Amino acid sequence: MTRAALVVVVVLVLLLGLLWLFQRNLVYLPDRTRVPPAAEVLPGARDVSFTTSDGLRLAAWFLPGEHPVTVLVAGGNAGNRSHRLPLARALAAHGLPVLLMDYRGYGGNPGTPTEEGLHRDILAARAFIGDSRVVYFGESLGAAVATRLALERPPDGLVLRSPFTDLAAAGRANYPFLPVRALLWDRFPVADNIAAVRVPTVIVYGTRDTIVPPGLSRAVATAAGGQVTTVEVPGAGHNDLVLLNGPQLIGAVTDLADRIARSP
């Protein structure tokens, strides 16, 4: 029994060691495929690029519009910007300019994703937009990226879709048998950061989200330091289309953008 117990302990330690070493392969799931030219999949859009503070040149798609408020889209941990085309098309139908960015390592971009790297990436995307009024739209992990950006470069409005309080809390929901908080390198503390954000914020989440349970999104809303509105989408799961281009989500973004446009 002692020898068997020792074997079990050794195996568990090895497994935890492997998880610790390769954890970012579980956190970041980029589609590295090079995406097609913007105009081929998004009429009126153009290919753009910008350079991060550590020298990476990142490709993105920009779709102009007549609305005075631009939407900067920070995607989740998986896929690439082509997977957010339904969102961009729905926003463009309301005249909103949209910047669909990809992080380092996503959509043919160079580099390897990390928490600090993604922050550098979205800072470069924000600089590309310039002085225009802007709404940051953050999806899941992107909600953490957008919220941190809001601390450094406050937007005119913030929309967080399926945000978690921090990455460890989301990790525990998906890997309850692991000591997630002790293992993580990247933290993404959304609830802590949003407490210092003072811009109008809208939080959208689905009631059947098993990847980011709705209680985590509601906790982010509770932690918000400024004016916050919650939009609950009944029956919606994390990857359901209704949380990409559904009427509640698109309405949340367009209503906020219209309010910003009417403000002095």
C-alpha positions as a Markdown table, in Angstrom:
| # | Residue | x | y | z |
|---|---|---|---|---|
| 1 | Met | 0.0 | 0.0 | 0.0 |
| 2 | Thr | 2.8 | 2.4 | 0.8 |
| 3 | Arg | 4.5 | 1.7 | -2.6 |
| 4 | Ala | 1.2 | 2.2 | -4.4 |
| 5 | Ala | 0.5 | 5.4 | -2.6 |
| 6 | Leu | 3.9 | 6.7 | -3.5 |
| 7 | Val | 3.3 | 5.8 | -7.2 |
| 8 | Val | 0.0 | 7.7 | -7.1 |
| 9 | Val | 1.7 | 10.8 | -5.5 |
| 10 | Val | 4.5 | 10.7 | -8.1 |
| 11 | Val | 2.1 | 10.5 | -10.9 |
| 12 | Leu | 0.0 | 13.4 | -9.5 |
| 13 | Val | 3.1 | 15.5 | -9.1 |
| 14 | Leu | 4.2 | 14.8 | -12.6 |
| 15 | Leu | 0.7 | 15.6 | -14.0 |
| 16 | Leu | 0.6 | 18.9 | -12.0 |
| 17 | Gly | 4.1 | 19.7 | -13.3 |
| 18 | Leu | 3.0 | 19.2 | -16.9 |
| 19 | Leu | -0.1 | 21.3 | -16.3 |
| 20 | Trp | 2.0 | 24.0 | -14.8 |
| 21 | Leu | 4.4 | 24.0 | -17.7 |
| 22 | Phe | 1.9 | 23.8 | -20.5 |
| 23 | Gln | -1.0 | 25.7 | -18.9 |
| 24 | Arg | -1.1 | 28.4 | -21.5 |
| 25 | Asn | -2.0 | 25.7 | -24.1 |
| 26 | Leu | -5.3 | 25.3 | -22.1 |
| 27 | Val | -5.9 | 29.0 | -21.5 |
| 28 | Tyr | -5.2 | 30.3 | -25.1 |
| 29 | Leu | -6.7 | 28.4 | -28.0 |
| 30 | Pro | -5.8 | 30.5 | -31.1 |
| 31 | Asp | -6.8 | 29.7 | -34.6 |
| 32 | Arg | -3.4 | 30.5 | -36.2 |
| 33 | Thr | -4.8 | 30.2 | -39.7 |
| 34 | Arg | -4.1 | 33.3 | -41.9 |
| 35 | Val | -7.4 | 35.0 | -42.5 |
| 36 | Pro | -8.6 | 36.2 | -45.9 |
| 37 | Pro | -8.5 | 39.8 | -47.0 |
| 38 | Ala | -11.1 | 41.9 | -45.1 |
| 39 | Ala | -13.0 | 43.0 | -48.2 |
| 40 | Glu | -13.6 | 39.4 | -49.3 |
| 41 | Val | -15.6 | 38.6 | -46.2 |
| 42 | Leu | -16.7 | 42.0 | -44.9 |
| 43 | Pro | -17.8 | 44.4 | -47.7 |
| 44 | Gly | -16.4 | 47.9 | -47.1 |
| 45 | Ala | -13.7 | 46.7 | -44.6 |
| 46 | Arg | -10.0 | 47.0 | -45.1 |
| 47 | Asp | -6.9 | 45.3 | -43.8 |
| 48 | Val | -5.0 | 47.4 | -41.3 |
| 49 | Ser | -2.0 | 46.8 | -39.0 |
| 50 | Phe | -0.4 | 48.3 | -35.9 |
| 51 | Thr | 2.8 | 47.7 | -34.0 |
| 52 | Thr | 2.9 | 46.8 | -30.3 |
| 53 | Ser | 5.3 | 48.3 | -27.8 |
| 54 | Asp | 7.5 | 45.2 | -28.0 |
| 55 | Gly | 7.8 | 45.3 | -31.8 |
| 56 | Leu | 5.1 | 42.9 | -33.1 |
| 57 | Arg | 3.2 | 44.0 | -36.1 |
| 58 | Leu | -0.4 | 42.8 | -35.8 |
| 59 | Ala | -3.0 | 42.5 | -38.6 |
| 60 | Ala | -6.6 | 43.5 | -38.0 |
| 61 | Trp | -9.8 | 44.4 | -39.9 |
| 62 | Phe | -11.3 | 47.9 | -39.8 |
| 63 | Leu | -14.9 | 48.5 | -41.1 |
| 64 | Pro | -15.7 | 52.2 | -41.4 |
| 65 | Gly | -19.2 | 53.6 | -40.6 |
| 66 | Glu | -21.0 | 56.9 | -40.3 |
| 67 | His | -21.7 | 56.6 | -36.5 |
| 68 | Pro | -19.4 | 58.8 | -34.4 |
| 69 | Val | -18.6 | 56.0 | -32.0 |
| 70 | Thr | -16.2 | 53.2 | -32.9 |
| 71 | Val | -16.3 | 49.7 | -31.4 |
| 72 | Leu | -13.0 | 48.0 | -30.5 |
| 73 | Val | -13.6 | 44.3 | -30.3 |
| 74 | Ala | -11.4 | 42.2 | -28.0 |
| 75 | Gly | -12.2 | 38.5 | -28.7 |
| 76 | Gly | -12.1 | 35.6 | -26.4 |
| 77 | Asn | -9.4 | 33.0 | -25.9 |
| 78 | Ala | -10.3 | 30.9 | -29.0 |
| 79 | Gly | -10.5 | 31.3 | -32.7 |
| 80 | Asn | -9.5 | 34.5 | -34.6 |
| 81 | Arg | -11.2 | 37.6 | -35.9 |
| 82 | Ser | -13.0 | 35.7 | -38.7 |
| 83 | His | -15.1 | 34.1 | -36.0 |
| 84 | Arg | -16.4 | 37.5 | -35.0 |
| 85 | Leu | -17.7 | 38.4 | -38.5 |
| 86 | Pro | -21.4 | 38.0 | -37.5 |
| 87 | Leu | -20.8 | 40.5 | -34.7 |
| 88 | Ala | -19.1 | 43.0 | -37.0 |
| 89 | Arg | -21.8 | 42.7 | -39.6 |
| 90 | Ala | -24.6 | 43.2 | -37.1 |
| 91 | Leu | -22.8 | 46.3 | -35.7 |
| 92 | Ala | -22.1 | 47.7 | -39.1 |
| 93 | Ala | -25.8 | 47.4 | -40.0 |
| 94 | His | -26.3 | 50.1 | -37.4 |
| 95 | Gly | -23.6 | 52.3 | -38.9 |
| 96 | Leu | -21.0 | 51.6 | -36.2 |
| 97 | Pro | -17.3 | 51.5 | -37.3 |
| 98 | Val | -15.7 | 48.3 | -36.0 |
| 99 | Leu | -12.1 | 47.3 | -35.4 |
| 100 | Leu | -11.7 | 43.5 | -35.3 |
| 101 | Met | -8.3 | 42.9 | -33.8 |
| 102 | Asp | -6.4 | 39.7 | -33.3 |
| 103 | Tyr | -4.0 | 39.1 | -30.5 |
| 104 | Arg | -0.4 | 37.9 | -31.0 |
| 105 | Gly | -0.4 | 34.3 | -32.1 |
| 106 | Tyr | -4.0 | 34.5 | -33.5 |
| 107 | Gly | -5.1 | 34.8 | -37.1 |
| 108 | Gly | -1.6 | 34.5 | -38.6 |
| 109 | Asn | -0.2 | 37.2 | -36.2 |
| 110 | Pro | 3.3 | 36.6 | -34.8 |
| 111 | Gly | 4.1 | 36.0 | -31.2 |
| 112 | Thr | 2.8 | 33.9 | -28.3 |
| 113 | Pro | -0.2 | 35.0 | -26.2 |
| 114 | Thr | 0.3 | 35.9 | -22.5 |
| 115 | Glu | -1.6 | 38.3 | -20.2 |
| 116 | Glu | 1.0 | 41.0 | -20.6 |
| 117 | Gly | 1.2 | 40.4 | -24.4 |
| 118 | Leu | -2.5 | 40.8 | -24.9 |
| 119 | His | -2.4 | 44.1 | -23.0 |
| 120 | Arg | 0.3 | 45.4 | -25.3 |
| 121 | Asp | -1.8 | 44.2 | -28.3 |
| 122 | Ile | -5.0 | 46.0 | -27.3 |
| 123 | Leu | -3.0 | 49.2 | -26.4 |
| 124 | Ala | -1.7 | 49.2 | -29.9 |
| 125 | Ala | -5.2 | 48.7 | -31.3 |
| 126 | Arg | -6.5 | 51.6 | -29.2 |
| 127 | Ala | -3.8 | 53.8 | -30.5 |
| 128 | Phe | -4.8 | 53.0 | -34.1 |
| 129 | Ile | -8.3 | 54.3 | -33.4 |
| 130 | Gly | -7.0 | 57.7 | -32.4 |
| 131 | Asp | -9.2 | 60.4 | -30.8 |
| 132 | Ser | -12.6 | 59.0 | -31.9 |
| 133 | Arg | -15.2 | 58.2 | -29.3 |
| 134 | Val | -14.9 | 54.5 | -28.6 |
| 135 | Val | -16.7 | 51.6 | -26.9 |
| 136 | Tyr | -14.6 | 48.7 | -25.8 |
| 137 | Phe | -16.3 | 45.3 | -26.4 |
| 138 | Gly | -14.7 | 42.4 | -24.5 |
| 139 | Glu | -15.8 | 38.8 | -25.0 |
| 140 | Ser | -15.1 | 36.4 | -22.2 |
| 141 | Leu | -11.3 | 36.5 | -21.8 |
| 142 | Gly | -11.4 | 39.7 | -23.9 |
| 143 | Ala | -13.6 | 41.2 | -21.2 |
| 144 | Ala | -10.5 | 41.0 | -18.9 |
| 145 | Val | -8.3 | 42.6 | -21.7 |
| 146 | Ala | -10.8 | 45.4 | -22.3 |
| 147 | Thr | -11.3 | 46.1 | -18.6 |
| 148 | Arg | -7.6 | 46.5 | -18.0 |
| 149 | Leu | -7.3 | 48.8 | -21.0 |
| 150 | Ala | -10.2 | 50.9 | -19.6 |
| 151 | Leu | -8.0 | 51.6 | -16.5 |
| 152 | Glu | -5.1 | 52.9 | -18.7 |
| 153 | Arg | -7.1 | 54.4 | -21.6 |
| 154 | Pro | -10.7 | 55.0 | -20.4 |
| 155 | Pro | -13.2 | 54.5 | -23.2 |
| 156 | Asp | -16.5 | 56.3 | -23.6 |
| 157 | Gly | -18.3 | 53.1 | -22.8 |
| 158 | Leu | -17.6 | 49.4 | -22.0 |
| 159 | Val | -19.5 | 46.3 | -23.0 |
| 160 | Leu | -18.4 | 43.0 | -21.3 |
| 161 | Arg | -19.8 | 39.8 | -22.7 |
| 162 | Ser | -19.6 | 36.8 | -20.3 |
| 163 | Pro | -17.0 | 38.3 | -18.0 |
| 164 | Phe | -15.4 | 36.3 | -15.2 |
| 165 | Thr | -14.2 | 37.7 | -11.9 |
| 166 | Asp | -10.7 | 36.5 | -12.5 |
| 167 | Leu | -9.2 | 33.6 | -14.6 |
| 168 | Ala | -8.8 | 31.4 | -11.5 |
| 169 | Ala | -12.6 | 31.5 | -10.8 |
| 170 | Ala | -13.3 | 30.6 | -14.4 |
| 171 | Gly | -10.7 | 27.8 | -14.2 |
| 172 | Arg | -12.2 | 26.4 | -11.1 |
| 173 | Ala | -15.6 | 26.2 | -12.9 |
| 174 | Asn | -14.1 | 24.1 | -15.6 |
| 175 | Tyr | -11.4 | 22.2 | -13.7 |
| 176 | Pro | -12.8 | 21.8 | -10.2 |
| 177 | Phe | -10.4 | 19.0 | -9.3 |
| 178 | Leu | -7.3 | 21.1 | -9.9 |
| 179 | Pro | -5.6 | 23.8 | -7.6 |
| 180 | Val | -6.1 | 26.3 | -10.4 |
| 181 | Arg | -5.3 | 29.5 | -8.4 |
| 182 | Ala | -2.0 | 28.1 | -7.2 |
| 183 | Leu | -1.0 | 27.0 | -10.8 |
| 184 | Leu | -1.9 | 30.0 | -12.9 |
| 185 | Trp | 0.7 | 32.4 | -14.3 |
| 186 | Asp | -1.9 | 34.7 | -15.9 |
| 187 | Arg | -4.5 | 36.2 | -13.6 |
| 188 | Phe | -6.8 | 38.6 | -15.5 |
| 189 | Pro | -8.4 | 40.2 | -12.4 |
| 190 | Val | -11.6 | 41.6 | -13.9 |
| 191 | Ala | -13.5 | 42.3 | -10.7 |
| 192 | Asp | -10.6 | 44.1 | -9.1 |
| 193 | Asn | -10.0 | 46.2 | -12.1 |
| 194 | Ile | -13.6 | 47.2 | -12.9 |
| 195 | Ala | -14.0 | 48.6 | -9.4 |
| 196 | Ala | -11.8 | 51.5 | -10.6 |
| 197 | Val | -13.5 | 52.0 | -14.0 |
| 198 | Arg | -15.9 | 54.9 | -14.0 |
| 199 | Val | -17.4 | 54.8 | -17.5 |
| 200 | Pro | -20.9 | 53.5 | -18.4 |
| 201 | Thr | -20.7 | 49.7 | -18.5 |
| 202 | Val | -23.0 | 47.0 | -19.8 |
| 203 | Ile | -22.6 | 43.4 | -18.9 |
| 204 | Val | -24.2 | 40.7 | -21.0 |
| 205 | Tyr | -24.3 | 37.0 | -20.1 |
| 206 | Gly | -26.3 | 33.9 | -20.8 |
| 207 | Thr | -28.2 | 32.0 | -18.1 |
| 208 | Arg | -26.9 | 28.6 | -19.3 |
| 209 | Asp | -23.3 | 29.5 | -19.6 |
| 210 | Thr | -21.2 | 26.5 | -18.2 |
| 211 | Ile | -17.8 | 27.9 | -19.3 |
| 212 | Val | -18.2 | 31.2 | -17.4 |
| 213 | Pro | -21.1 | 30.6 | -15.0 |
| 214 | Pro | -23.6 | 33.5 | -14.9 |
| 215 | Gly | -22.8 | 34.0 | -11.2 |
| 216 | Leu | -19.3 | 35.2 | -12.1 |
| 217 | Ser | -20.7 | 37.8 | -14.6 |
| 218 | Arg | -23.2 | 39.0 | -12.0 |
| 219 | Ala | -20.3 | 39.4 | -9.5 |
| 220 | Val | -18.4 | 41.5 | -12.0 |
| 221 | Ala | -21.5 | 43.8 | -12.3 |
| 222 | Thr | -21.6 | 44.0 | -8.5 |
| 223 | Ala | -18.0 | 45.0 | -8.4 |
| 224 | Ala | -18.3 | 47.7 | -11.0 |
| 225 | Gly | -17.3 | 51.2 | -9.8 |
| 226 | Gly | -19.4 | 53.2 | -12.3 |
| 227 | Gln | -22.8 | 53.1 | -13.8 |
| 228 | Val | -23.6 | 49.5 | -14.8 |
| 229 | Thr | -26.4 | 47.8 | -16.7 |
| 230 | Thr | -26.9 | 44.0 | -16.9 |
| 231 | Val | -28.4 | 42.2 | -19.8 |
| 232 | Glu | -29.4 | 38.6 | -19.1 |
| 233 | Val | -30.0 | 36.3 | -22.1 |
| 234 | Pro | -32.2 | 33.5 | -21.0 |
| 235 | Gly | -31.1 | 30.0 | -22.0 |
| 236 | Ala | -27.9 | 31.2 | -23.7 |
| 237 | Gly | -24.7 | 29.2 | -23.5 |
| 238 | His | -21.2 | 30.6 | -23.8 |
| 239 | Asn | -20.7 | 29.9 | -27.5 |
| 240 | Asp | -24.3 | 30.3 | -28.7 |
| 241 | Leu | -24.8 | 32.5 | -31.7 |
| 242 | Val | -27.2 | 34.7 | -29.7 |
| 243 | Leu | -24.3 | 35.9 | -27.7 |
| 244 | Leu | -22.4 | 36.8 | -30.8 |
| 245 | Asn | -25.0 | 38.7 | -32.9 |
| 246 | Gly | -28.3 | 38.2 | -31.1 |
| 247 | Pro | -30.7 | 41.2 | -30.6 |
| 248 | Gln | -30.0 | 41.6 | -26.9 |
| 249 | Leu | -26.3 | 41.8 | -27.4 |
| 250 | Ile | -26.3 | 44.0 | -30.4 |
| 251 | Gly | -29.0 | 46.2 | -28.8 |
| 252 | Ala | -26.8 | 46.6 | -25.7 |
| 253 | Val | -23.9 | 47.9 | -27.8 |
| 254 | Thr | -25.9 | 50.1 | -30.1 |
| 255 | Asp | -27.9 | 51.6 | -27.3 |
| 256 | Leu | -24.7 | 52.5 | -25.4 |
| 257 | Ala | -23.1 | 53.9 | -28.5 |
| 258 | Asp | -26.2 | 56.1 | -29.2 |
| 259 | Arg | -26.2 | 57.4 | -25.7 |
| 260 | Ile | -22.5 | 58.3 | -26.0 |
| 261 | Ala | -23.2 | 60.0 | -29.4 |
| 262 | Arg | -25.9 | 62.2 | -27.8 |
| 263 | Ser | -23.7 | 63.2 | -24.8 |
| 264 | Pro | -21.8 | 66.5 | -24.9 |
